[in-house]
Amino acid sequence: MVFGDTELIYMDFDHKTFENVTKAGPVILARRNGKQTELWPHNSVYPDGKTTSEVAVQTQLLQDIYLTFDGISEEGGVLVTATAKPMMLWLWISAILISTGTVIALLESGRQKI
C-alpha cells in the first residue's frame, strides 16, 4: 500500500507476552526515500481483561504517519488505519522555542539595569 510518499508493506503478525500483558499486531515496513522503518501497531490485553491500542508512529520532516491496528477482518485480513498528521515535528520545535524564549525573558526581567 502506498500512503503519500511512503510505501507500507505488511511483513508479519507478531504476538508477544510481557509480564502477563499480551500484545498482538501486524509488523509493517515503512519505506520512504530508500530508508526503511519497522512499525508495530498492536493491541495489548491486560490480565483484568482491559485492552488498549498502541499506535506506531513514523516521524518525518513535514508529517507523521500514525498506524493503528484495528483487528482481523472476517476474511482473515489485517485491518490497519493509516493517518497523516502534518507538521507535527514543527509543532514540537515551536513549543521548545516558545518555552526557551519565555525562560530568557523571565531571567532578563529579573536583572536590574544600572
QUIBEL-V747821 format. One record per helix or strand of 2 or more residues. SS is the DSSP state (2 for helix, 1 for strand). FROM is the first residue (numbers start at 1). LEN is the number of residues. If there is no record, write none. Layout:
# QUIBEL-V747821
ss = {SS SS}
from = {FROM FROM}
len = {LEN LEN}
This chain:
# QUIBEL-V747821
ss = {1 1 1 1 1 1 1 1 1 2}
from = {2 6 21 35 42 51 56 63 78 88}
len = {2 13 12 5 4 4 4 10 9 22}
